[in-house]
């Protein structure tokens, strides 16, 4: 994989099954030339928003705690 000008790349899938949503997102880090993290989520088909919220929190937690990025605040 060759990513020019990109330090981090998130990719993967979200699939709807008969009873649940399944999600797997991978984090590729160019500097290491490898996938460094996997983010998994699963929830009932009627809770798509909740699953995306959980997935987003997992990804943000990783960037805040492991990468050291500061949280972004829009308020004053």
C-alpha positions as CSV (number, residue, x, y, z in Angstrom):
1,X,0.0,0.0,0.0
2,X,1.4,3.4,-0.9
3,X,-0.3,6.4,0.6
4,X,1.3,9.7,-0.4
5,X,0.7,12.7,1.9
6,X,-1.4,10.7,4.3
7,X,-0.2,9.8,7.8
8,X,-3.2,7.8,8.9
9,X,-5.8,5.9,6.9
10,X,-9.1,4.5,8.3
11,X,-10.8,1.8,6.2
12,X,-13.0,-1.2,6.6
13,X,-16.6,-2.2,6.5
14,X,-20.0,-1.8,8.1
15,X,-22.4,-4.7,7.2
16,X,-26.0,-5.2,8.0
17,X,-26.9,-8.8,8.9
18,X,-30.3,-10.3,9.6
19,X,-30.2,-9.3,13.3
20,X,-27.2,-7.0,13.7
21,X,-24.8,-4.4,12.3
22,X,-21.2,-5.6,12.2
23,X,-18.3,-3.1,11.8
24,X,-14.6,-3.5,11.5
25,X,-12.3,-0.5,10.9
26,X,-8.6,-0.7,10.5
27,X,-6.1,2.0,11.1
28,X,-3.1,2.1,8.7
29,X,-0.1,4.2,9.8
30,X,2.2,5.3,7.0
31,X,5.2,5.8,9.2
32,X,5.1,2.2,10.3
33,X,3.8,0.9,7.0
34,X,1.3,-1.3,8.7
35,X,-2.1,-1.6,10.3
36,X,-1.7,-0.7,13.9
37,X,-5.3,-0.9,15.3
38,X,-8.5,-2.7,14.7
39,X,-11.8,-1.3,15.9
40,X,-14.8,-3.6,16.1
41,X,-18.4,-2.9,16.9
42,X,-21.7,-4.9,16.7
43,X,-25.2,-3.9,17.6
44,X,-28.8,-4.8,16.8
45,X,-30.1,-3.6,13.5
46,X,-32.4,-1.1,15.1
47,X,-29.4,0.6,16.9
48,X,-27.3,1.8,14.0
49,X,-26.8,5.2,15.5
50,X,-25.7,3.7,18.8
51,X,-23.1,1.5,17.0
52,X,-21.7,4.4,15.1
53,X,-21.4,6.4,18.4
54,X,-19.5,3.5,20.0
55,X,-17.2,3.2,17.0
56,X,-16.5,6.9,16.9
57,X,-15.7,6.9,20.6
58,X,-13.3,4.0,20.2
59,X,-11.4,5.8,17.4
60,X,-11.3,9.1,19.2
61,X,-10.1,7.5,22.4
62,X,-7.3,5.9,20.5
63,X,-6.2,9.2,18.9
64,X,-6.5,11.1,22.2
65,X,-4.8,8.6,24.5
66,X,-2.4,6.6,22.3
67,X,-1.5,9.2,19.6
68,X,-1.7,12.2,21.9
69,X,-4.0,14.4,19.9
70,X,-5.8,17.0,22.0
71,X,-9.6,17.0,21.9
72,X,-11.2,19.6,19.6
73,X,-13.7,21.9,21.2
74,X,-16.0,24.3,19.2
75,X,-17.2,26.3,22.1
76,X,-15.5,29.1,23.9
